[in-house]
Structures are given as structure tokens and as C-alpha cells.
Amino acid sequence: MYKIERGSLNEGLQTIGSEAFAACKSLERIILPSTVTIVGQMAFEDCSNLKEVILNEGLEKIGKGAFCRCPSLESITLPQ
């Protein structure tokens, strides 16, 4: 089984699709590269161990419920 604990996505990625990481129980931290402009609906829904999210300056849209049911979420770093 593939396990993601700390996600760092590649530069060039523009969109994180709807439900892309939904129900990923092992994901603890995600850093969005500067090229991501859209986080789709429920992209990280039900990531029960997600503790930290670092958003980027280029982000334009966060879809509905993108971080819904993430009870461990402690920190979201917003761009300036």
C-alpha cells in the first residue's frame, strides 16, 4: 500500500482535482507549489490525520469542502 505522510507536490501542477486525496488516512502535511491555482471540491476531505496545510501565493480558488472532516488539522498557512 502506498503511504503519503508529507506531501510536496511538483512545480507545474496547476489543479488538485476533486477528491484527489479524499480519505487519505496517512497524509499529515501538504505543501502546495506556487503553480497550483485551484484546489478542487473535497480534495482533502476526510484526511483524518492531516495536521498542516501550506497554501501558496498563486492560489485562486478552494473548492467547497476541500478540507471537510479533517479533525486533526491544526495549522493552515495562508499566503500574504
C-alpha positions in Angstrom: 0.0 0.0 0.0 1.3 3.4 -0.9 1.7 5.7 2.1 1.9 9.5 1.9 2.9 11.2 5.1 4.3 14.5 3.9 3.1 15.7 0.5 5.2 18.1 -1.5 3.7 18.4 -5.0 5.8 19.2 -8.1 6.0 22.7 -9.5 4.0 22.9 -12.7 0.9 21.3 -11.2 -2.0 23.7 -11.7 -5.0 21.9 -10.3 -5.7 19.5 -7.5 -8.8 17.7 -8.7 -12.0 17.0 -6.8 -11.5 14.3 -4.2 -7.8 13.8 -5.2 -6.6 13.0 -1.7 -10.0 12.2 -0.1 -9.9 9.7 2.7 -6.1 9.5 2.6 -5.5 8.4 6.2 -1.7 8.6 6.1 -1.4 12.2 4.9 -0.1 14.5 7.7 1.2 17.6 5.8 0.7 19.1 2.4 2.6 21.9 0.7 1.1 23.4 -2.4 3.6 24.6 -5.1 3.3 28.1 -6.4 1.8 26.9 -9.7 -1.4 25.5 -8.1 -4.3 27.8 -8.7 -7.2 25.6 -7.9 -8.0 23.1 -5.1 -11.0 21.1 -6.2 -14.1 20.3 -4.2 -13.5 17.8 -1.3 -9.8 17.4 -2.5 -8.7 16.6 1.1 -12.0 15.5 2.6 -11.8 13.0 5.4 -8.0 13.1 5.7 -8.2 12.3 9.4 -4.5 12.7 10.1 -3.9 15.8 8.1 -2.3 18.3 10.6 -0.7 21.0 8.4 -1.6 22.7 5.1 0.7 25.3 3.5 -1.1 27.3 0.7 0.7 29.3 -2.0 0.6 32.9 -3.3 -0.9 31.9 -6.7 -3.9 30.1 -5.3 -7.2 31.5 -6.7 -9.9 29.0 -5.7 -10.5 26.5 -2.9 -13.5 24.3 -3.7 -16.4 23.6 -1.4 -15.5 21.1 1.4 -11.8 20.9 0.4 -10.8 20.3 4.0 -14.1 18.9 5.3 -13.8 16.3 8.1 -10.1 16.8 8.8 -10.3 16.6 12.7 -6.5 16.7 13.2 -6.0 19.9 11.2 -4.0 22.3 13.4 -2.5 24.8 11.0 -3.2 26.3 7.6 -0.6 28.8 6.4 -2.2 31.4 4.1 -0.3 33.5 1.5 0.2 37.2 2.1 
